[in-house]
Amino acid sequence: MAIYHKKSFIQSFNNLEGQRVGLILDRTNFYAESGGQTFDTGSITIDGKADFLVEEVQVFGGYVLHIGYMKYGEISVKDKVVCSFDELRRWPLRNNHTGTHILNFALLETVGSGVDQKGSLVAPDKLRFDFSCKSALSVSQVKNVEQIVNEMIRKNMKVFYQDVPLDIAKSISGVRAVFGEVIQDLFYHRYTPIL
């Protein structure tokens, strides 16, 4: 749909001496960095004609920008492309994303509704979960949270998800809004295991 280079839009590009370029597509299977979760990487190709390495995916002005550089070939506006995200990188991201939900569930079970998620970092190699609580967790509470998390991981349960409009998500029993409604329906999740 569009090609962004050096603060302006261009109609086509080839190598551009390895310079970073942004591609805007009509739709994408890449995850753009959001809500503390890092972006997908991968490639955008035209068979036998071009290969674009996606190093970063961000949202700017409501558009998903695939940022990277050409490995070879040329891409023009309106070309039909094939998008392939790095599945080996996404798997640990999925696991760590689920880990934040498991940790949130364990904290709620242990401490109660006085726990609020304030942020997170979900990367392929780690996760960080920021939360507030009325008082510091005791050693026994920390051990209980760890026990709940480990038990849920050992169960190796299937994860169920479904994209639904915000008003429907709010009506589902057991769904808790994370960060209020600022991020809308991106972070509405069920905190009860689904078998």
Secondary structure, DSSP 8 states (H G I E B T S, - for coil): -EEEETTEEESEES-GGG--EEEE-SS-SS---BTTB----EEEEETTTEEEEEEEEEEETTEEEEEEEEEEE-EETT---EEEE-HHHHHHHHHHHHHHHHHHHHHHHHH-TT-EEEEEEE-SS-EEEEEE-SS---HHHHHHHHHHHHHHHHHT---------HHHHHHSTTEEESSTTTTGGGGEEE-S---
